Amino acid sequence: MDTNHYMIKDKDDIIYIGITTKNIEERLKEHLEESKKNPRDKFHCYLVNKDFKNITIELIEKCKHRNKHEAEVQESKNINK
């Protein structure tokens, strides 16, 4: 399972760390669309009132994992750095 571990920033502040099997730019687009349609969690509610031009996504690392659990363990490590 190939995964992209990424961080989303508002200017210089890290506001979210996640994982995806998709292209990270595609994933950012999905997050921004979700915040417009149905902001159901703290992160998406945060995005509702933000200027999207200040929101960026950066690749932390590309990894190969045996399963989703391994990917989530690595995600937790990235969050706790």
C-alpha positions in Angstrom: 0.0 0.0 0.0 1.6 3.2 -1.2 0.8 6.2 1.0 1.6 9.9 1.0 1.9 11.5 4.4 1.2 15.2 4.3 0.7 18.3 6.3 -1.7 21.2 5.5 -0.7 24.7 6.5 -2.4 28.0 6.9 0.4 30.3 6.0 3.2 28.9 8.2 1.0 27.1 10.8 0.5 23.4 10.5 -3.2 22.8 10.9 -3.6 19.2 9.8 -1.5 16.0 9.3 -2.9 13.1 7.3 -2.3 10.2 4.9 -3.7 9.4 1.5 -3.2 7.0 -1.4 -4.1 9.9 -3.7 -2.1 12.8 -5.1 -1.7 15.3 -2.3 -3.0 18.2 -4.4 -6.1 16.2 -5.2 -6.5 15.4 -1.4 -6.3 19.1 -0.5 -9.0 19.9 -3.1 -11.2 17.3 -1.5 -10.6 18.9 2.0 -11.5 22.3 0.7 -14.6 21.1 -1.0 -15.7 19.2 2.1 -15.3 22.4 4.2 -17.7 24.2 1.9 -20.3 21.4 1.6 -20.4 19.7 5.0 -17.9 20.8 7.7 -18.4 18.1 10.2 -15.2 18.2 12.2 -12.9 20.7 13.8 -10.5 20.9 10.9 -13.2 21.4 8.2 -15.0 24.0 10.4 -11.7 25.8 10.7 -11.4 26.0 7.0 -14.9 27.5 6.5 -13.8 31.0 7.3 -10.3 30.9 5.8 -8.9 32.4 2.6 -8.0 29.2 0.7 -5.1 31.0 -1.1 -3.2 30.8 2.2 -3.9 27.0 2.6 -1.1 24.8 1.3 -0.2 21.1 1.4 3.3 19.6 1.7 4.5 16.1 1.4 6.1 14.8 4.6 7.1 11.4 3.2 6.0 8.6 0.8 5.8 5.2 2.4 4.9 1.6 1.6 2.8 -0.1 4.2 1.5 -3.6 4.5 -1.9 -2.4 5.6 -4.0 0.6 6.8 -3.0 0.0 10.4 0.7 0.5 9.6 -0.1 3.7 7.7 -2.1 5.0 10.7 0.7 4.2 13.1 3.1 6.2 10.9 0.6 9.0 10.7 0.5 9.1 14.5 4.2 9.4 14.7 4.2 12.3 12.3 1.5 14.0 14.4 3.5 13.6 17.5 6.8 14.9 16.1 
